[in-house]
Amino acid sequence: MRKILIVGAGQSGLQLALGLQSRGYEITLMSNRTADEIRTGRVMSTQLMFHTALQHERDLRLDFWETQATRVTGIGVSVAAPDASRAVNWLGTLDGYAQSVDQRVKMAGWMETFAQRGGQLVIHGAAVSDLDYFSRTYDLVLIAAGKGELVSMFGRDAARSAFDAPQRALSVSYVHGLDPRPEHPDTEALRCNLVPGVGELFLMPTLTTSGRADIIFWEGIPGGPLDAFQGIKDPAEHLAVTLDLMKRFVPWEYERATKAELTDANGTLAGRYAPTVRHPVGRLPGGGMVLGVGDVVVTNDPITGQGSNSAAKCAALYLDAIVDHGDGQFDEAWMRATFERFWASTAQHVTKWSTAMLGAPPENVLDLIGAGELPRVADRFANSFDDPADLENFFYEAEKTDAFLAEARAAV
């Protein structure tokens, strides 16, 4: 039986650990927190998972919360005018529904399942020196912990990294009490509000520790008016600033949020990081090698909502690659080839899209967003969240955008 160590208990690490465990591998999972510490800790993300990523969970029978979580069937886009009115407002329909489960709920539950199924769970904040020892006792070591000392083993890939500094200041609030959306009260949707020159506001339903809730997520251009959360420690103050900014820049969303209350004292999060692509193989002082997983090697800004989706797709691809490799050696060539498959199938498309959305939109993208009242345009853009590779066909190049818009108008 092949022995594999996975360091990190997030979406990619746990999904991969449970998947390999179900295939008969001897898995050790290392986490710096217990399941209870995760469940009662601070929110970690703004995850909304689309059909393909959800199907990877279903395939492994890990969709424990699917009947409880809200089914998100649409993606709406609004653009604020200079006077804070809505210049653009439309809704696209997803071919397959999306869902969000608070990672405190999911990761704690999956960790407990891994242990109940006989997996070796080690609660320990691993250091590089630990891995130097472990690399000699396991057939493969995978690093799925995207922060801290371990990430320093994976050098920045300058050719694939467009930025060397954060492009957005991020602020998250998990709340109860949002009113239904008046223009489509029966459709649960991810709402994307673009405020030109200022930033973006995203709202989405989620399942959290206290049941159904909503996530309010600001992305602010650094140094601008949305970059207002540094130094705020009080959760109530965090929510108050969030709502004040909604009232100022997206009043149509603020009208829904006048009764909003935090789900819990740990329901806020703020920070920033530089989007980075790293080389996938880390070298240890003793000569051993480890393979990076998920956002250890590809970290994008969450502006396109792809973090947990990419993590799930990475875990699924790595699972297949490990199983298909049989008794072969997990050498550097295999590690690099496995990552390149993930880059080609998923990560390059997400990285290109996220990079584009962080900059000033070109004329063809403005035309595309402005044409969202056309159902074919709205639906195609909405389903790109599940399949970002499709954006190559109509989003980046003006000629392709023009051809697509002509087809969409002719279909009306």
N, C-alpha and C positions, 0 to 999 in steps of 0.2 A: 504494500500500500504506500503510495507516494505521500510524502509529508510536505505541507505547504504552510507557511506563516504569512498571515495578512495583518499588517499594522494599520489600524484605523477602522472605526466603526461607523462610517457614514453610509450614504446611499451605495456607492460603488463597493466599498469594503465588505459591508454586510451582505449585499446581494450576491457578491462573488463567493463569500464564505459559505452562505447557505446553499448556493448552487453547486459548488464543489463538494460540499458535505453530502448532498443528495446523490452525487455520482460516486460516492464511496471513498473519497480522498480523506486523509487524516489532516484535519485543519486545526491550526491554532490561530485564534483571533486575539489581537492585543488592542486594548482600549485604555485611554487614560481616565475614563469615567465608568462607573457602574450604570446599569440600566436605570436605577432609581435616581441617580444623580442627573442623568440625561433628562428623565421625565419631569423632574422638578426644577430643572435649570432654566436658563435663558433661551428664548427662541433663537434658532440658528440660521433660518433662511426664509425665503419667500416662494418655496417650491410650488410649481404647478406643472403636473406631468401630463403629457399628451399621449395619444393612443399607442404609438409604438413603444414608448417607455413603459406604459402601463401593461402592455402585452408581455413584455419581458418578465414583469412581476407575476402576471397570471401564469405564464409558462412554468414558473417555479413554484406555483401555488403559494405565493407570498402576498396575495391581494387581500389581506385580512380585513381591510377597512372599506372595501369597495362598495358594500351595500350601505355604509354609513355616511361616506363622504359625498358632498354635493357634486352632481354631474354638471360640469361646465360645458355648455353646448355652443357658445358663441364667443367671438372676440370683437370688441368694439373699439373704435378709434375716434378720438376727438382731438381737435387742434384749437388752442386758445388764440383768439384775436388780441390785438394790443389793448382793447378795452375790456378784456376778460370775458367777453362773450365767446360762443362757440362758432368758429369759422367753418369747421368740418365736424360731422358727427354721423357715423355709420356703424353697422353691425354685420359681421360675417359669420357664417355658420360652419361649424366643424363637422367633418365627416364622421369622426368618432369622438366621443366626449373626453374631456380632460378632468382631472381631479387633483386636489391638494390635500395632503395629510401632513400636519405639523410634524417635523422631523423628531421632535421630542416624543411624540406618540409612536411613530414608525420605528425609529432606531432602538428605542427601549424595548418595544415588542419583538422586533427581529432579534435583538441580542438575547433576550430571554428564550426565544425559540431555538436559537443556535445552541445554547447551553442545554436546554431540555432534550435536544436531539443528540446529545453526547459530544458536542464540540468542546474543545479545550479553550476556555475563555480566561485570559490573563488581564487583570486590571493593573496596568503599569504604563507610565509615560516613557516610551522607549527612547533611548538615545542612540547615536551612531555606534557607540562602543558596545551596546547590547547587540545590535545587528551584526557587528563583526563576529561575535560568537555564534549567533543563530544561523548565519549564512553557511556555517560548516555543518550544521545539524539538520537542515531542511533542504529538500530538493529545489525549492523555489521560495524566495521572499518577495512579497508584494507590498509596496508602500502606498496606502490609501489615506494617509493623514496629511491634509493639505496645508498645515500650518506648523510653525516651529522649526526646530533644528533639522529635522529630517529632510525638509524641503531643500535645504542648502546643498544637499548631495546632488541635486539635479540642476545643472547649469542652464542659464537662460539661453534660449535659441533666438538669437538676434534676428535671424532671417525671417522668422515666423512671428515675431513679437513687434507689433506696431507701436507700442507705448512703453515708456519707462517710468511713468507716473500715473497715479489715479486720475481717471477721467470723470468720475462722478463721486459726490458725497452721498452716502446711502443712509436712509432712515426708514425703519420698519415699526409699525404698530399693529398688534393683533387686537381686534375689538369685537365687542358685541354691540348691537343696537343700531346698525345701519338700516335705513329704510329701503324698501324695494325700489328699483329703478323705475321711474314713472313711464319712460318711453318703451320699455320692454319688461314689465313686472314679472312675466312668467318665464323669462329666459335668464338663466344664470350665465354670466359672462365674465371673462377677463376684460377689464376696461383699461385702455391705454390712452392717457391724456398727455398730449405733447404741448409744451409751453416753449415756443421758439426762443432761443437765447437764454433760457432759464433752466430748463430740465424737463423731467417727466414725472407723472404720477400714475401708479398702477394700483388697481383695486381688484381683489379676487376673493371668492369664498374659500374657506378652508375648514378642515376638521381638526380641532385642537383638543387639549386635555379636558376642556369644559364643554365640548360639543361643537356645534356649528358656529363659525365665526367668520370674520372678514379680515383680510390683510390690507393695510394702507401702506403703500411703499413709495416714498419719494426718492428720486434720483436727481441730485442737483449739480449743476456745473460748479466745480470748485471756485470758491471766492464770490459766488453769486448769492442771491437772496435765499436760496434753498439750502445753502451751506450754513445751517443755523443750529446744528445739534452737537457740535463739539463742546465737551465739558458739561453737558446736561446729565445729571445722575438721577434725578427724580423722575420716575415714570410718568407721573401726572403732568409734570412740566413738559416732558417729551410729547405727550399727546396734545397738550394745549398748543404747543408750537406747530405741530402737525396740522391741527385744525385751523389755526390762524393762517397758515400758508395756503390751505385749501380755500378758505374764504377769500383770500386775496387773488389767487391765480386761477382757480377752477371752481367758481361759486356753484356751478351745477352739481358738483360732487359734494361740496360742503353742505348743501341743502339736505342731502341724505344722511349726513353725519352729525347732526346737531345733538343727537342723543347717544352718541358713541361713548362707550366705556371700555377701558382695557380689559382683556380677558383675565389677566392676572398680573401680579407685580413684576413678572419676568417676561411680559409680553412686548417689550420694546428692544430695539437693536439699532446701533448706529456705527458707522465706520466707513472705510474706503480702502481700496487696494488697487495696485496696478495690474491690468490684464497682462498675462504672461504665458508664453508657451515655453516649456522647458525640454531639455533633452531627456529621453525616457529612461536611460540607464544610469543608476547611481553606483559609484565605486566606493567600496569600503576600505579603510586603512589596511586591512589584512589581505586585500586583493579580491574579496568577494564582490558580487554584483547583485543589485536589487532592481526591480522593475517598478516604475511609477504607474499609478492607476488614477483615472479620473482627473479631478482638479489639481492633483499634485503636478501633473505635467501639462495640462491645458486649463488655465483659469481665465475665463472671460467675464466681462462686466455683465451683471444680470439684466441688462436693458432688454435683451431678447428672450428672457425667461428660459434659458437653455441649460442651466447648471445641473439640476437633478436629472433632466432628460439625457444630457450627455453622459453623466455618471452611470445611469442605467444602461445606456447603449454600450459604453466602454466595458462595464462588467459582463454584459452578455457576450460581447465579442471575445474578451479575454477568456471567459469560461469555455467557449467553443475551441479556442486556440489551444488551451491547456489540455482539454480532453482529446482533441485531434492529434496532439503531439505524442500521445501514448507514453512509452518509456524513454523517449528521446531526452537528451540533455537540454536543460533550460539555459542555454548559453547566450552570449551577447547577441549573436546573429538572430537567434529566435526572438529575443526580447525586442530588438529593434524592428524586426519584421512585423511582430504582433502590434506594436504601437503604430507603425506606418499604416497598417490596415485600418486601425481606428481613426487615424488622421485622414486617410483618404475617404472613408465612408461617412464620417460624422464631423470630426473636430475641425477640419479645414473650412467646412461650410458654416459652422457656427461662428468660428473666429472671423471669417470674412464678413458675415452679417453683423455681428456685434461691433466690429470695427467701423463698418459703414454707418451704423445707427448712432455712434458716438460723435460723428462729425456733422458738419452742416450738410443737409440733404441737397443733392444736385437737382436740377430742374426736372429730370424725368421722374425722380422719386416724388417730388412735390406734385407732379401731374398724376401719378399713381394714387397717392393718398387723397388727392382732390376728387378722384373718380370713384371713390369707395361707395358712392350711392348706387353704382352698378353692381348688381348681385354677383356677377361672375368675378369682378375685381375684389370685392369684399371677401368672398368665400376663398378665392385663391390665396389671398394674403393671409387669411386666418389659418388655413391649413399648412402654410409654410412654417408655422410654429412646430408642427409635428415633423415636417420634412423640409428643413432649411435648404437642402440641395436643390429644390425646385426653384429657388430664387434666381438661380443662374439663368433660367429660361425667360424671366420677365422683369427683373428688378434692377440689375446693375448696369446694363447697357441701354442707352437711349433708343437704339433701333429696335431692340426686343421689347422694350416697354411700349413704344409706339405701336408695334404690330399687335401686341396683346390688347391694348386699349381699343384699337380699331375693331378687333374681333369681339370684344366685350360690348362695344356700342352697337355693333351689327346684330348682336344676339338679342337685344332688347325689343 
